[in-house]
Amino acid sequence: LSDQIKFDNKDMNDEKANKAASEEAKATAEGDLEATLAELKSAQKALETARTSCMQSAADHEESMASRSEELKALAEAEKILKETSEGAVSQTYSFVQVASSMNSRADLARSEVLTMVRRLAKQQHSAALA
C-alpha cells in the first residue's frame, strides 16, 4: 500500500508538472496570438493605405493621359491651322534688296501705295491670302 501511495504521489507530481508546463505553453501561445493579431491589424492598415494610394495614382495617371491626349489634339489642330494660314508664305521669298524702280507715273505710285496697304493689312490680320 505504501508503494501504491508513493507511485500515486509521483504520478500526481508528474501531472502537476505537465499541467504547469501546459499552462506556460498556453500563456506563451496566447502572447504570440496577441502579437500576431496586432501585426495582422497593422498589415491590414498598411494594405488599405497602399490600396488607396494605388487607386489615387491610377486615377491621376488616367487624368494625365486624358489631358495629354487633349493637348496633342490641340497641338495637331494648331499645326494644321498654321500650315493652312502660312501656305502662301512658303512659296514667297522675302528680300530687302530693291532691284529696280518701275514707278513712272502717278498710277504706278498709287498701285504701290495700295499694294503696301494690302501687305500691311495682311501682316496685321496674319492672312496668307492677302499676302
JOMO-V91279 format. One line per field, one symbol per residue. psi: psi as a letter, one per 30 degrees, with the letter a starting at -180 (. if undefined). burial: # if it has 9 or more other ideal C-beta (glycine too) atoms within 8 Angstrom, else .. A space follows every 50 residues. Layout:
psi=???
burial=???
This chain:
psi=eeeeeeeeeeeeeeeeeeeeeeeeeeeeeeeeeeeeeeeeeeeeeeeeee eeeeeeeeeeeeeeeeeeeeeeeeeeeeeeeeeefgeffefkkkkgkjel kgjfleeeeeeeeeeeeeeeeeeefhjfef.
burial=.................................................. ..................................####............ .......##..#.....##.##....##.##
